[in-house]
Amino acid sequence: MKYLIGLDIGTSAVKGVLMTEDGTVSKTSSEVFDYTWLENGGVEIDADRFVDACFSAIKELAQSADCEIAGICASSASGNLVVLDKDNKPSTPIFNWQDQRVTTEAKEILGEIDWEDLYQKIGWPFSGTGMPLALLCYVKKHFSEKIENCGKVCMSTEYLYYKLTGKWGISSSAGTPFYLIDQNTGKYIPELLDAIGITEDKLPPIMPCGSKLGGVTAEASKKCLLAEGTPVALGSFDHPSAARGTGVFNEGEMLLSCGTSWVGFFPIKDRDKAVSAGVLIDPFLSEKGGAWGTMVSVSSVSVRIEMYIKRYIDDSENRFSVLTELAQKSTMGANGLIICLNDEPDDEKINAFSKEDIARAIMEGAVILLKEKLDILKAIGISPKNAVMVGGPSKNPMYLKIIEEICGIKVRVIHGVNAGAVGAAMLAGIGAGIYKDEADANYICNEGK
């Protein structure tokens, strides 16, 4: 029996699994990232501290292995920019996807680019104020020498891969939030590179998910305790990774991934249908003749939930348990209290209700925002019949009950908080030659048991 390591690099932490080739998770690990929040809206982390946290999670898993580790792969939330110098050392911090320091820089640098045409190619709408493309424009505007003298421009996960293998590569899925790749051609978009002033050789080569990038170097081996030469495979964006881990491959199915944001992920055959809805699109299994992935996101909803809990329910370490216990004593509809989590709290309105109803309304508020997103897809004929829920809230049966009541969808849990990491481990197995493809991995690890 061989082991595989899968990493799920999220916004606030990296989670890892040590998984046997038959899909049994024998060990998990987690390391928190130490981001700095700046007054100008910046959100950043030192690039090597980021790598150290990931190496620490890998090391903990590697120490628990009692037989060969056949491969490793990292999937990630991605969208975190870093610029490297000619020696491939960071010349900037890692800019987190939540960074809000960009104002007009993207419009100034990119000029008259057709934003609708850009969305058709990239598959993600561009706001001009966040994510790597906007942050690249910020660096170009204020620190042009870093662009002119760069050795590589990449995201945090690709920098981790480089530190593991000494080689560069990016998957088409992980590359989507880079905002530089045309999903239709699988190539970088020349007009964007020209506008920013970088050439393609300054970017990681684009490869399919599960491609073997290289082997662990001697230097990385000492730091993370993986054997030198251990195969490293390219992962995907985090939600399609969780879909791989749970076997959500077909139209009519939904993966509900609940972390910092709540994301509904839907396999879809017709990419044009997703484009018409203006939603997020991932290549998913399309490179192998399968479905594309469509995503709708309730951004940063967990932050809003926690703010409401602390304000109205409880501020202790047990606040989420207290929330659930109270909500269970209320009924569907919270006796008429509706809380829109995106609005500023209305103390006079909310405090007129019992804590039980407030707790229920907070939980329902998150699901109502989700349903609004699902209704966008329903209008173009994308409507899930069943769902798999993963992430932290999947441990709470109350959320499953509320989702079924409000959205009318049957929900089950597979792999819970570990789904994204399990999907990455499956991709590691594909890269190492243990599984033929995702369907083979899913059969062996999930259905064949």
C-alpha positions in Angstrom: 0.0 0.0 0.0 1.3 3.5 -0.9 0.4 6.9 0.5 -0.6 10.1 -1.3 -0.5 13.6 0.1 -3.1 16.2 -0.9 -3.0 19.8 0.2 -6.0 22.2 0.2 -4.5 25.7 0.4 -7.3 28.0 1.6 -7.6 31.7 2.4 -6.6 31.4 6.0 -4.9 28.0 6.3 -3.5 25.0 4.5 -5.1 21.6 5.3 -3.5 18.4 4.3 -4.4 14.7 4.2 -2.2 11.6 4.1 -4.3 9.1 2.1 -3.8 5.5 1.1 -4.2 4.7 -2.5 -7.6 3.1 -1.7 -8.9 6.4 -0.4 -8.5 6.0 3.3 -7.5 9.2 5.1 -5.0 8.1 7.8 -3.8 11.5 8.9 -4.7 15.2 8.6 -2.7 18.3 9.3 -3.4 22.1 9.3 -1.3 25.2 9.4 -2.6 28.8 9.7 -1.3 31.6 7.5 -0.2 34.8 9.1 -1.5 37.6 6.9 -1.0 41.3 7.4 -3.9 43.6 6.9 -2.9 47.1 5.9 -4.6 50.4 6.3 -4.7 51.0 2.6 -6.8 47.8 2.1 -3.8 45.6 1.4 -3.8 41.9 2.5 -0.4 40.2 2.3 2.0 37.6 3.6 5.7 37.0 3.3 6.2 34.5 0.5 8.7 32.3 2.4 6.5 32.3 5.5 3.7 31.0 3.3 5.9 28.2 2.0 7.1 27.4 5.5 3.5 26.9 6.7 2.9 24.6 3.7 6.1 22.6 4.3 5.2 22.3 8.0 1.8 20.7 7.1 3.6 18.4 4.7 6.2 17.4 7.3 3.6 16.5 9.8 2.0 14.1 7.3 5.2 12.7 6.1 6.3 11.9 9.6 3.2 9.7 10.0 3.7 7.6 6.9 4.9 4.0 7.5 5.4 3.2 3.8 6.2 5.0 0.6 4.6 8.3 -0.3 3.9 8.0 -4.0 3.0 11.6 -4.8 1.9 15.0 -3.6 -0.4 17.6 -5.0 -1.7 21.0 -3.9 -5.0 22.5 -4.8 -5.8 26.0 -3.7 -8.1 29.0 -3.4 -5.4 30.7 -5.5 -5.7 34.3 -6.8 -2.7 35.3 -4.7 0.0 37.2 -6.7 3.7 37.2 -6.1 6.5 38.8 -8.3 10.0 37.3 -8.3 13.3 38.8 -9.3 15.7 37.3 -11.8 17.1 34.9 -9.1 13.5 33.7 -8.5 13.4 35.3 -5.1 10.3 37.3 -4.1 10.5 41.0 -4.8 7.0 41.5 -3.5 5.0 39.9 -0.7 2.2 37.6 -1.7 -0.9 39.7 -2.3 -4.0 37.9 -1.1 -7.0 37.7 -3.3 -8.9 39.8 -0.7 -6.5 42.7 -1.2 -8.4 45.9 -1.9 -5.7 48.5 -2.4 -6.3 48.8 -6.2 -8.4 51.7 -7.2 -8.0 52.9 -10.8 -4.7 51.3 -11.7 -6.2 48.4 -13.7 -8.2 50.7 -15.9 -5.2 52.9 -16.4 -2.8 50.1 -17.4 -5.3 48.0 -19.4 -6.9 50.9 -21.1 -9.6 50.1 -23.7 -9.6 46.4 -23.4 -13.0 44.9 -24.1 -14.1 43.5 -20.6 -16.9 41.4 -22.0 -14.5 39.8 -24.5 -12.1 39.3 -21.6 -14.7 37.4 -19.6 -15.6 35.2 -22.6 -11.9 34.1 -22.6 -11.0 34.0 -18.9 -14.3 32.6 -17.6 -14.3 34.9 -14.5 -15.8 38.5 -14.5 -13.2 41.1 -13.7 -13.9 43.9 -11.3 -10.7 45.8 -11.9 -10.0 46.2 -8.2 -8.9 42.7 -7.0 -7.2 39.4 -7.9 -3.8 39.0 -9.7 -4.6 40.9 -12.9 -5.6 44.1 -11.0 -2.7 43.7 -8.5 -0.2 43.3 -11.4 -1.5 46.6 -12.7 -0.9 48.1 -9.2 2.7 46.8 -9.2 3.2 48.1 -12.8 1.9 51.5 -11.8 3.7 52.0 -8.5 6.7 49.7 -8.7 7.4 49.3 -12.5 11.0 48.3 -11.9 9.7 45.0 -10.3 7.9 44.2 -13.5 10.8 45.2 -15.7 13.3 43.2 -13.8 11.1 40.2 -12.9 12.2 36.6 -13.3 8.8 35.2 -12.8 5.2 36.4 -12.2 3.1 33.7 -10.5 0.7 32.9 -7.7 1.4 31.6 -4.3 0.7 27.9 -5.2 3.0 28.0 -8.2 5.8 29.5 -6.0 5.2 26.6 -3.6 5.6 24.1 -6.4 8.8 25.8 -7.5 10.2 25.5 -3.9 9.3 21.8 -3.9 10.6 20.9 -7.4 12.7 23.7 -8.8 10.4 23.7 -11.8 7.6 25.9 -13.0 4.1 25.0 -14.0 0.5 26.0 -13.6 -2.7 24.0 -14.2 -5.4 25.5 -16.4 -7.8 25.3 -13.4 -5.5 26.9 -10.8 -4.6 29.4 -13.5 -8.1 30.7 -14.1 -8.0 33.2 -11.1 -4.7 34.4 -12.5 -6.9 36.2 -15.1 -4.2 35.8 -17.8 -5.3 32.5 -19.4 -7.8 31.9 -22.2 -9.8 28.9 -21.2 -10.8 28.2 -24.8 -7.2 27.9 -26.1 -5.3 27.0 -22.9 -2.9 29.8 -23.6 -1.9 33.1 -22.1 -3.7 36.2 -23.5 -1.2 38.3 -25.5 -2.9 41.7 -25.2 -2.9 41.4 -21.4 0.8 40.5 -21.3 1.6 43.4 -23.6 -0.4 45.8 -21.5 1.4 44.8 -18.3 4.8 44.5 -20.0 5.7 40.9 -19.4 6.5 38.1 -21.8 5.3 34.5 -21.7 8.6 33.2 -20.6 8.1 35.1 -17.3 5.0 33.0 -16.6 4.7 29.3 -15.5 3.9 26.9 -18.4 0.3 25.8 -18.6 -0.5 22.1 -18.1 -3.5 19.9 -17.4 -4.5 19.2 -13.8 -2.8 16.1 -12.5 0.3 16.6 -14.7 3.5 15.5 -13.1 5.6 18.6 -12.7 8.7 17.1 -11.3 10.2 15.5 -8.2 10.9 16.9 -4.7 14.4 18.4 -4.6 17.1 17.5 -2.1 16.7 20.9 -0.4 12.9 20.6 -0.1 13.3 17.0 1.1 15.2 18.2 4.1 12.6 20.7 5.0 9.4 18.7 4.5 10.7 15.1 4.9 9.4 13.9 1.6 11.9 11.6 -0.1 13.9 13.2 -2.8 12.3 12.6 -6.2 8.8 12.1 -4.8 6.5 13.0 -7.8 4.7 16.4 -7.5 1.5 16.8 -9.6 -0.3 20.1 -10.5 -3.6 20.6 -8.7 -6.7 22.6 -9.4 -8.7 25.5 -8.0 -10.0 24.4 -4.6 -13.7 23.9 -5.4 -13.1 21.7 -8.5 -10.6 19.8 -6.3 -13.4 19.1 -3.8 -15.7 18.0 -6.6 -13.0 15.5 -7.7 -12.7 14.3 -4.1 -16.4 13.7 -3.8 -17.2 12.4 -7.3 -19.4 15.4 -8.3 -18.9 15.0 -12.1 -22.3 15.2 -13.7 -24.9 17.7 -14.6 -27.7 17.9 -12.0 -25.2 17.6 -9.2 -23.9 20.4 -7.0 -20.9 20.7 -4.7 -21.6 23.1 -1.9 -18.2 24.2 -0.6 -18.4 26.2 2.6 -15.2 28.1 3.7 -14.5 31.8 3.9 -17.0 32.0 1.0 -19.8 29.6 0.2 -19.5 28.3 -3.3 -21.9 26.3 -5.4 -20.0 24.3 -8.0 -21.9 22.7 -10.9 -20.6 20.4 -13.6 -22.0 21.7 -17.0 -21.5 20.5 -20.6 -22.3 23.7 -22.3 -19.8 26.5 -21.4 -21.8 29.0 -23.4 -24.7 28.6 -21.1 -22.5 29.5 -18.1 -21.1 32.5 -20.0 -24.6 33.7 -20.6 -25.2 33.8 -16.9 -22.0 35.8 -16.2 -20.8 33.3 -13.5 -17.4 31.8 -12.7 -16.3 29.0 -15.0 -13.6 26.4 -14.4 -12.1 24.0 -17.1 -12.8 21.1 -14.7 -12.9 17.9 -16.8 -13.3 19.6 -20.2 -9.6 18.9 -21.1 -10.5 15.2 -21.0 -13.9 15.5 -22.8 -15.9 15.9 -19.6 -17.9 18.7 -18.0 -16.9 22.3 -17.4 -17.4 23.7 -13.9 -19.7 26.6 -13.1 -19.5 28.4 -9.8 -21.6 30.9 -7.9 -20.1 32.4 -4.8 -21.4 34.1 -1.7 -18.2 35.9 -1.0 -16.8 36.1 2.6 -20.1 35.0 4.1 -18.4 33.2 7.0 -16.9 36.5 8.1 -20.4 38.1 8.2 -21.9 35.1 10.0 -19.3 35.4 12.7 -19.8 39.1 13.0 -23.5 38.6 13.6 -22.9 35.8 16.1 -20.5 37.8 18.1 -22.9 40.8 18.1 -26.1 39.0 19.0 -25.4 35.5 20.2 -22.1 34.8 21.9 -18.5 35.9 21.8 -16.9 32.9 23.4 -14.8 30.1 21.8 -18.0 28.0 21.8 -20.0 30.6 19.9 -20.8 28.3 17.0 -22.1 25.5 19.2 -24.2 28.1 21.1 -25.6 29.3 17.8 -26.7 25.8 16.8 -28.2 25.0 20.1 -30.3 28.1 20.1 -31.3 27.8 16.4 -32.6 24.3 17.0 -35.2 25.8 19.5 -36.6 28.0 16.8 -38.6 27.1 13.7 -38.3 27.5 9.9 -38.7 31.2 9.1 -37.4 32.3 12.6 -40.9 33.6 13.5 -40.7 36.3 10.8 -37.1 37.5 11.4 -35.1 37.8 8.2 -31.5 38.9 8.5 -29.6 39.9 5.3 -26.0 39.2 6.3 -24.7 41.7 3.8 -26.5 44.6 5.4 -25.3 46.5 8.5 -26.9 45.1 11.6 -30.3 46.7 12.7 -30.2 46.4 16.5 -33.7 47.7 17.0 -35.2 45.2 14.6 -33.1 42.2 15.6 -33.2 42.6 19.4 -37.0 42.6 19.3 -36.7 38.8 18.7 -35.6 36.0 21.0 -32.0 34.7 20.8 -33.4 31.5 19.5 -35.0 33.2 16.5 -31.9 35.4 16.0 -29.7 32.4 15.8 -32.0 30.6 13.3 -32.2 33.8 11.2 -28.4 34.1 11.1 -28.1 30.6 9.8 -31.0 31.0 7.4 -29.5 34.3 6.2 -26.5 32.5 4.8 -28.7 30.0 3.0 -30.9 32.8 1.6 -27.9 34.4 0.0 -26.9 31.0 -1.4 -30.4 30.5 -2.9 -30.3 33.9 -4.6 -27.2 32.7 -6.4 -28.8 29.4 -7.3 -31.8 31.2 -8.7 -29.4 33.0 -11.2 -28.5 29.6 -12.6 -32.0 28.2 -12.4 -33.1 31.0 -14.8 -30.8 29.5 -17.5 -31.8 25.9 -16.8 -29.0 24.9 -14.4 -30.8 23.4 -11.4 -29.3 20.8 -9.1 -31.2 17.8 -8.0 -28.9 16.8 -5.2 -25.8 18.3 -3.4 -22.7 17.3 -1.6 -21.7 19.7 1.2 -18.1 20.1 2.2 -16.1 22.5 4.4 -16.5 23.5 8.1 -20.3 24.0 8.2 -20.8 20.5 6.8 -20.1 19.3 10.3 -23.3 21.0 11.4 -26.5 19.0 10.6 -28.5 22.1 11.2 -27.1 23.7 8.1 -28.0 20.7 6.0 -31.5 20.8 7.3 -31.9 24.5 6.6 -30.4 24.1 3.1 -32.9 21.4 2.3 -35.8 23.5 3.6 -34.9 26.7 1.8 -33.4 25.4 -1.4 -35.3 22.2 -1.8 -32.2 20.2 -2.4 -31.2 16.9 -0.8 -27.8 17.3 0.8 -25.2 14.8 2.0 -21.7 15.1 3.2 -18.6 13.3 1.7 -15.2 13.9 3.2 -16.4 17.1 4.9 -13.5 19.5 5.7 -11.0 17.3 3.9 -12.7 17.1 0.5 -10.5 19.6 -1.3 -7.3 17.9 0.1 -8.7 14.4 -0.9 -9.3 15.7 -4.4 -5.7 16.9 -4.5 -4.5 13.5 -3.3 -6.4 11.9 -6.2 -4.6 14.3 -8.6 -1.3 13.3 -7.0 -2.3 9.7 -7.7 -3.0 10.5 -11.3 0.3 12.2 -11.7 2.1 9.3 -10.1 0.3 6.8 -12.4 -1.7 5.1 -9.6 -5.1 6.1 -11.1 -5.9 6.5 -14.8 -8.1 9.5 -14.4 -10.6 11.1 -12.0 -13.3 8.5 -12.7 -10.9 5.7 -11.8 -9.8 7.6 -8.7 -13.3 8.2 -7.6 -14.3 4.5 -8.1 -11.3 3.2 -6.1 -11.5 5.8 -3.3 -15.3 6.3 -3.0 -17.6 4.1 -4.9 -15.5 0.9 -4.8 -15.5 0.6 -1.1 
